[in-house]
Amino acid sequence: MKEILKKLRDREAALEMYEEAVDYWLNIPEPDQKKADYYESLTDDTYEEVYNLFQQAADRIVSITSGQIDKITAMRLMRAKRDVVERLFG
């Protein structure tokens, strides 16, 4: 679980960086659509990775609790109580 959470933090940081790059290339005095599209593509790919890692973390919570916490609740925990999950498993 620790590795999943670390990867998730890393990919979320990359996602934020790519989103900022898209904004930058679209909002400079002479916008560069080609570079913005490149970073948008990276953003899309990274978002998919983040989603998959989020799902893996929720699945791991279900597994660790032997099903006492179901997948929907685990996903809610990841969204609403991420700091608690990080302290417990990170």
LUMROBA-830120 format. One record per residue (C-alpha): residue in one letter; x, y, z. Coordinates in pm, whole numbers, padded with zeros to 5 digits, always signed. Each point is the difference from the previous one (the first is absolute). Layout:
REM residues N
AXYZ;...
//
This chain:
REM residues 90
M+00000+00000+00000;K+00288+00232+00081;E+00134-00033-00356;I-00342+00063-00153;L-00045+00318+00204;K+00350+00122-00090;K-00062-00062-00372;L-00336+00172+00032;R+00158+00311+00158;D+00271+00006-00267;R-00245-00035-00289;E-00231+00265+00150;A+00295+00240+00018;A+00084-00075-00364;L-00364+00050-00096;E-00002+00343+00161;M+00324+00092-00177;Y-00137-00108-00340;E-00324+00194+00056;E+00203+00311+00083;A+00209-00052-00315;V-00316-00016-00214;D-00122+00326+00153;Y+00341+00160-00050;W+00026-00088-00369;L-00355+00115-00067;N+00030+00330+00187;I+00340+00136-00103;P-00002+00303-00233;E+00055-00230-00299;P-00184-00323+00089;D+00153-00326-00120;Q-00285-00241-00067;K+00236-00283-00093;K+00176+00009+00338;A-00332+00044+00181;D-00134-00308-00180;Y+00311-00196+00097;Y-00045+00083+00368;E-00374-00064-00028;S+00083-00349-00125;L+00235-00053+00295;T-00275+00129+00230;D-00248-00253-00140;D+00244-00290+00035;T+00096+00102+00352;Y-00364+00044+00103;E-00062-00359-00106;E+00298-00114+00210;V-00129+00197+00300;Y-00345-00154-00040;N+00146-00351-00016;L+00217+00058+00307;F-00300+00142+00184;Q-00192-00318-00085;Q+00293-00216+00113;A+00014+00183+00332;A-00373-00051+00054;D+00034-00369-00090;R+00288-00030+00245;I-00210+00153+00279;V-00271-00258-00072;S+00261-00276+00010;I+00171+00123+00318;T-00334+00016+00181;S-00108-00341-00135;G-00301+00161-00162;Q-00126+00175+00313;I+00045+00321-00196;D-00157-00038-00344;K+00138+00157-00318;I-00241+00294-00002;T+00083+00086+00360;A+00371-00044-00071;M-00027+00244-00290;R-00183+00248+00223;L+00277-00036+00257;M+00260+00072-00267;R-00188+00315-00104;A-00121+00137+00331;K+00254-00132+00250;R+00311-00029-00211;D+00219+00143+00276;V-00120-00272+00239;V+00063-00273-00258;E+00349+00143-00060;R+00077-00001+00374;L-00127-00356+00046;F+00159-00160-00304;G+00260+00246-00128;
//
